[in-house]
């Protein structure tokens, strides 16, 4: 039998069961803005999350200013309005609200009801460069108010379903991680051993690969590259933030719209390798003439190296580890042009480079399709969870009592 519903008068809530009401958050809880840490991070590292807006902790420290089992709402940045339940004590930063329920209020139901209104909070943020969520928007957020008994029932139901969905999402994310690792390992194998099964091998004079097929050579990058040819700067621009780690994928933005003042231009076919944080494995093959950030090192290879093969080499785990080992700096490690040019790489015959590129392309396409399909499943589960939360806390989903 369907429950009788009535209009709540609140647009995001819609209809609620007869006997339910609504209230503003300020009537049932107090949101308090956090504060920045007043001690040095270095020497005070620990396992306590420092939450300063955002979805994830900025870093971890050895002290807290907020107890566990607290609702946290991001106040600033792109994620302003994000709602999460912090099980353990944490440090609530200046771009985060900690929500404390008033005496007698069900803290977990309060969390689920605010989580159901997350999109409302996100739409309420103001500003463009650094969006923020005003405290008044949080205070005046309208929430449904079922009976205390129903609040317990709804909370228990959502706790259980959320745990089940978290486990399912976790397994899918693990699958993505395994596929990504398999992708890396196969690129490493193919660019150092080739496309043939068990070819005759010989020693290689390199720190990141010990043997290569007997028909191959080992050469330093500087011996197989040539000076880059200047080109008029196109409007299409690539910054480090536009490059995907470990895949060689990138997107372009309008240089003029981004108002980029420092850049260089490169021609189609150039390999571009990030000098900053080499462990991120950001390198790609330019498919057109481009303007690029000066944090990229351009490499133009001689005819004995196919650009496609060189691009795969530059995201090979062995190359990345070798560059990381030679990077200078701690907080912002960088490699020099000289370090990159001194790197020894395997050089197969052109025909074998073509075979290797074909094998990697076919393999990575299959892996990438599987990863995208898995990501789609995760997105659907997350959408389902949010819909389930909304239906439950607004009474549209009737949750029976457990005998």
C-alpha positions in Angstrom: 0.0 0.0 0.0 1.4 3.4 -1.0 1.9 6.0 1.6 -0.2 9.2 1.4 2.0 12.1 0.3 1.6 15.9 0.6 3.5 18.8 -0.9 6.4 19.9 1.3 6.5 23.3 -0.2 10.3 22.9 -0.7 11.3 22.5 -4.3 14.2 20.1 -3.8 12.3 17.9 -1.3 9.0 17.7 -3.3 6.4 15.5 -1.8 6.7 14.0 1.7 4.5 11.6 3.7 1.6 12.9 5.7 2.7 13.5 9.2 6.2 14.6 8.2 7.3 18.3 8.3 10.3 20.4 7.3 12.7 22.6 9.1 15.8 24.7 8.5 19.2 23.3 9.4 19.8 26.1 11.9 16.9 24.8 14.0 18.5 21.4 14.4 22.2 21.9 14.1 25.0 24.5 14.2 27.5 24.7 11.3 30.9 26.1 12.5 33.6 27.2 10.1 37.0 25.7 10.9 40.4 27.4 11.1 43.8 27.1 9.5 46.4 25.2 11.3 48.5 27.3 13.6 51.6 25.0 13.7 54.2 24.0 11.1 53.3 20.9 9.0 56.8 19.7 8.9 57.6 17.8 12.1 53.8 17.4 12.9 52.9 14.8 10.4 50.5 12.1 11.6 47.4 10.2 10.7 44.8 12.9 11.4 43.1 14.3 8.3 43.4 18.0 7.6 40.2 18.7 5.8 40.2 22.2 4.2 37.4 22.0 1.7 37.7 19.5 -1.1 36.6 15.9 -1.2 39.8 14.5 0.2 42.2 15.6 3.1 44.8 18.1 2.0 47.4 16.3 4.2 47.7 14.5 7.6 48.8 16.0 10.9 49.2 14.8 14.5 46.4 16.7 16.2 42.7 17.5 15.7 40.3 20.3 16.4 37.0 18.4 15.7 35.8 15.2 17.2 34.8 12.1 15.1 31.3 11.3 13.9 31.0 14.9 12.6 29.3 16.1 9.4 31.7 18.1 7.2 30.7 20.4 4.4 33.2 21.9 2.0 33.1 25.7 2.0 35.5 26.7 -0.7 36.8 25.7 -4.1 35.3 23.7 -7.0 33.9 21.1 -4.5 32.1 23.7 -2.3 29.0 22.0 -1.0 30.4 18.5 -0.9 29.0 16.7 2.2 30.8 13.9 4.1 30.7 12.1 7.4 34.0 12.1 9.2 34.2 9.0 11.4 37.5 9.9 13.1 38.7 13.1 14.8 40.0 15.5 12.2 41.3 19.1 11.7 38.6 21.3 10.3 40.3 23.9 8.1 39.1 27.4 7.2 37.4 26.3 4.0 35.2 23.6 5.8 32.1 23.6 8.0 31.7 21.2 10.9 28.0 20.6 11.6 27.1 19.8 15.2 23.5 18.6 15.9 21.5 20.1 18.7 20.7 18.0 21.7 18.3 15.2 20.9 18.9 15.3 17.1 19.8 12.1 15.2 23.3 12.9 13.9 23.3 10.2 11.2 19.9 11.1 9.8 21.0 14.7 9.8 24.0 13.7 7.7 21.9 11.7 5.2 19.3 14.5 4.9 22.1 17.1 4.2 23.7 14.6 1.8 20.4 14.4 -0.1 20.5 18.2 -0.5 24.2 18.2 -1.7 23.2 19.5 -5.1 21.3 22.4 -3.6 24.4 23.4 -1.6 26.6 23.1 -4.6 24.3 25.3 -6.7 24.3 27.9 -3.9 28.0 28.6 -4.0 29.1 32.0 -5.3 32.2 33.3 -7.0 34.2 32.1 -10.0 38.0 32.1 -9.3 37.5 30.7 -5.8 33.8 29.7 -5.3 32.6 29.6 -1.8 29.5 28.5 0.1 28.1 31.2 2.5 27.3 30.1 6.0 23.8 31.6 5.6 23.1 29.2 2.8 23.9 26.3 5.1 21.9 27.7 8.0 18.8 28.1 5.9 18.9 24.8 4.1 15.5 23.2 4.3 15.4 19.5 5.5 12.6 16.9 5.9 11.7 15.9 9.5 10.2 12.5 10.0 9.5 11.0 13.4 12.4 9.9 15.6 11.6 6.3 15.0 11.6 6.7 11.2 14.9 8.7 11.4 16.5 5.7 13.0 15.0 3.3 10.5 16.1 5.4 7.5 19.6 5.9 8.9 20.1 2.2 9.5 18.9 1.4 6.1 21.1 3.9 4.4 24.1 2.9 6.5 23.7 -0.7 5.3 23.1 0.1 1.7 25.9 2.6 1.6 28.4 0.0 2.9 27.2 -2.5 0.3 27.6 0.1 -2.5 31.0 1.2 -1.2 32.3 -2.4 -1.3 31.0 -2.7 -4.9 32.6 0.5 -6.0 35.8 -0.4 -4.2 36.0 -3.7 -6.2 35.4 -1.8 -9.5 38.1 0.7 -8.7 40.5 -2.1 -7.8 39.7 -3.6 -11.3 40.6 -0.2 -12.9 43.9 -0.1 -10.9 44.8 -3.6 -12.1 44.0 -2.8 -15.7 46.2 0.3 -15.5 49.1 -1.6 -14.0 48.7 -4.3 -16.7 48.8 -1.5 -19.3 52.1 -0.2 -18.0 53.7 -3.6 -17.7 52.8 -4.5 -21.3 54.2 -1.2 -22.6 57.4 -1.9 -20.7 57.6 -5.5 -22.0 56.9 -4.5 -25.7 59.3 -1.5 -25.9 62.2 -3.5 -24.3 61.6 -7.0 -25.7 59.6 -6.5 -28.9 56.5 -8.1 -30.5 58.2 -11.5 -31.1 58.0 -14.4 -28.6 61.3 -15.2 -27.0 63.7 -13.4 -29.5 67.5 -13.9 -29.0 68.6 -11.3 -26.4 71.9 -9.5 -25.7 73.0 -7.3 -22.8 72.0 -3.6 -22.8 74.0 -0.7 -21.3 71.1 0.9 -19.5 70.0 1.4 -15.9 66.4 0.6 -16.6 66.6 -2.4 -19.1 69.2 -5.1 -18.8 68.7 -6.9 -22.1 67.3 -6.2 -25.6 66.8 -8.3 -28.7 70.0 -9.0 -30.6 68.9 -7.0 -33.7 68.3 -3.8 -31.6 70.6 -1.1 -30.4 70.9 1.0 -27.2 71.3 4.7 -27.8 71.2 7.9 -25.8 68.2 10.2 -26.6 70.6 13.0 -27.6 72.1 10.8 -30.4 68.7 10.1 -32.0 67.1 13.6 -31.7 67.5 16.8 -33.7 66.9 20.5 -33.0 63.3 21.5 -32.9 62.2 23.7 -35.7 60.4 27.0 -34.6 56.9 27.5 -35.7 54.4 30.4 -35.4 52.6 29.9 -32.0 49.1 28.4 -32.6 46.2 29.3 -30.3 45.8 25.6 -29.4 47.6 25.3 -26.0 48.5 22.4 -23.8 49.4 22.8 -20.1 50.4 20.1 -17.6 46.8 20.0 -16.3 45.6 19.1 -19.8 47.8 15.9 -20.0 46.6 12.5 -18.7 49.2 10.5 -16.6 50.5 7.3 -18.1 48.3 7.3 -21.2 49.8 9.9 -23.6 46.3 11.5 -23.9 45.9 15.2 -23.9 43.4 18.0 -24.7 44.0 21.5 -26.0 42.6 24.8 -24.8 42.6 28.3 -26.3 45.8 30.0 -25.3 44.2 33.4 -25.7 41.2 32.6 -23.6 43.5 31.3 -20.8 45.6 34.5 -21.2 48.8 32.4 -21.2 51.8 34.7 -21.4 54.7 32.2 -21.2 54.8 29.3 -23.7 56.6 27.9 -26.7 55.4 26.5 -30.0 56.1 23.1 -31.4 55.4 21.2 -34.6 53.2 18.2 -35.2 55.2 15.0 -34.4 57.1 16.5 -31.5 57.3 14.4 -28.3 56.6 16.5 -25.2 57.8 15.3 -21.8 57.0 17.0 -18.5 60.1 18.1 -16.6 58.0 18.7 -13.4 57.2 15.7 -11.2 58.4 13.0 -13.6 56.5 10.3 -11.5 53.3 11.6 -13.0 54.3 10.3 -16.4 53.0 13.1 -18.4 54.3 12.9 -22.0 52.6 12.9 -25.4 52.9 13.0 -29.2 51.7 16.3 -30.6 49.2 15.5 -33.3 49.1 19.1 -34.6 51.2 22.2 -34.3 50.7 23.4 -30.6 51.6 26.0 -28.1 52.8 24.4 -24.8 53.8 25.2 -21.2 57.5 25.8 -20.7 57.3 22.9 -18.1 57.4 20.5 -21.1 60.6 19.4 -22.9 60.2 19.1 -26.7 62.0 16.2 -28.4 62.2 15.9 -32.2 63.5 12.5 -33.2 65.5 11.5 -36.3 64.0 9.2 -38.9 65.4 6.1 -37.1 62.8 6.6 -34.3 59.1 6.6 -35.1 57.3 9.4 -33.1 54.6 6.9 -32.0 57.3 4.5 -30.6 59.1 7.4 -28.9 55.8 8.5 -27.3 55.2 5.0 -25.8 58.8 5.0 -24.5 58.3 8.2 -22.6 55.4 6.7 -20.6 57.2 3.4 -20.0 57.5 2.6 -16.3 61.3 2.0 -16.6 61.8 5.4 -18.2 59.7 7.2 -15.6 61.5 5.5 -12.7 64.9 6.4 -14.2 63.9 10.0 -14.6 62.4 10.1 -11.1 65.6 8.8 -9.7 67.6 11.6 -11.3 65.1 14.5 -10.6 66.3 17.4 -8.5 64.3 19.0 -5.7 62.0 17.6 -3.1 58.7 19.5 -3.0 58.8 20.2 -6.8 61.1 17.6 -8.3 62.2 18.4 -11.9 64.4 16.8 -14.5 66.7 18.8 -16.7 66.9 18.7 -20.5 70.4 17.2 -20.1 69.1 14.4 -17.9 66.4 13.5 -20.5 68.9 13.7 -23.4 71.4 11.4 -21.5 68.8 8.7 -21.0 69.6 5.4 -22.9 66.7 3.9 -24.8 66.2 0.7 -26.9 66.2 1.3 -30.6 64.6 -1.5 -32.7 64.6 -1.6 -36.5 61.8 0.6 -38.0 59.7 -2.5 -39.0 59.8 -3.7 -35.4 58.9 -0.3 -34.1 55.8 -0.4 -36.3 54.9 -3.9 -35.0 55.4 -2.7 -31.4 53.2 0.4 -31.9 50.5 -1.8 -33.5 50.5 -4.2 -30.6 50.5 -1.5 -28.0 47.7 0.4 -29.7 45.5 -2.7 -30.1 46.1 -3.7 -26.5 45.7 -0.3 -24.9 42.5 0.3 -26.9 41.0 -2.9 -25.4 42.2 -2.0 -21.9 41.0 1.6 -22.2 37.5 0.4 -23.3 37.3 -1.9 -20.3 38.4 0.9 -18.0 35.8 3.3 -19.4 33.1 0.7 -19.1 34.1 0.1 -15.5 34.1 3.9 -14.8 30.6 4.0 -16.2 29.4 1.3 -13.8 30.9 3.3 -10.9 29.1 6.5 -12.1 25.8 4.6 -12.3 26.3 3.2 -8.8 27.1 6.7 -7.4 24.0 8.1 -9.2 21.9 5.2 -7.8 23.2 5.9 -4.2 22.3 9.6 -4.4 18.9 8.8 -5.7 18.4 6.2 -3.0 19.4 8.7 -0.3 17.0 11.2 -1.7 14.1 8.8 -1.9 14.7 7.5 1.6 15.2 10.8 3.5 12.1 12.4 1.8 9.9 9.4 2.5 9.2 8.5 -1.1 10.8 5.1 -0.4 8.8 3.4 2.4 11.3 1.5 4.6 9.5 -1.2 6.7 10.3 -1.8 10.3 12.6 -4.7 11.0 10.8 -7.2 13.2 
